[in-house]
Amino acid sequence: MDKILKPQRVDFNELTRMLESFERKFGYSTIEFFNRYSEGALGDDDEIMMWAGIYHLYLTSLPVRKFMRNDLALAE
């Protein structure tokens, strides 16, 4: 039976911890992982897809965080 994941709110620090956990488990950096993943060298099992998804969230949340920080600084 497939595992159903429930949506949950995670902050940037939690995303970082999740990426570090994958790095320890698989023995290489997320950047190296993503290069291999992009080349199709890692397949598409659940953990690989989760790592790719978490990295995507990490990358897309960083500009938002910077924007929010700048916006808050301007408001002060």
C-alpha positions in Angstrom: 0.0 0.0 0.0 1.3 3.5 -0.9 2.1 5.8 1.9 0.0 9.0 1.8 1.8 12.1 3.0 -0.1 14.8 4.8 0.7 18.4 4.0 2.7 20.1 6.7 4.2 23.5 7.3 8.0 23.5 7.5 10.4 26.4 7.9 13.6 27.1 6.1 15.7 25.6 9.0 13.7 22.4 8.8 14.3 22.2 5.1 18.0 22.6 5.7 17.9 19.8 8.4 16.0 17.5 6.0 18.6 18.1 3.2 21.5 17.4 5.6 19.8 14.2 6.7 19.7 13.0 3.0 23.3 14.0 2.6 24.4 12.0 5.6 22.3 9.0 4.4 23.6 8.9 0.8 27.1 10.3 1.4 27.2 13.3 -1.0 26.0 16.9 -1.1 22.6 18.0 -2.2 24.3 19.9 -5.1 26.0 16.7 -6.3 22.8 14.8 -5.8 20.8 17.3 -7.9 23.4 17.1 -10.7 23.2 13.3 -10.7 19.4 13.5 -10.4 19.1 15.9 -13.3 21.2 13.6 -15.5 18.8 10.7 -14.7 21.5 8.7 -12.9 19.6 8.1 -9.7 16.2 6.8 -10.7 12.9 7.8 -9.2 12.4 5.9 -6.0 10.5 7.6 -3.2 13.5 8.9 -1.3 15.1 10.3 -4.4 11.9 12.1 -5.4 11.5 13.4 -1.8 15.0 14.8 -1.8 14.5 16.5 -5.1 11.2 18.0 -3.9 12.7 19.2 -0.6 15.6 20.8 -2.5 13.1 22.5 -4.9 11.3 23.9 -1.9 14.6 25.1 -0.4 15.6 26.8 -3.6 12.3 28.5 -4.1 11.9 29.6 -0.5 15.3 31.3 -0.3 14.4 34.3 -2.6 11.1 34.7 -0.8 12.9 34.8 2.5 15.4 37.4 1.2 12.5 39.5 -0.2 10.6 39.4 3.1 13.8 40.4 5.0 14.3 43.3 2.7 10.7 44.3 2.9 10.7 44.2 6.7 14.0 46.3 6.8 12.3 48.9 4.6 9.3 49.1 6.9 11.4 49.9 9.9 
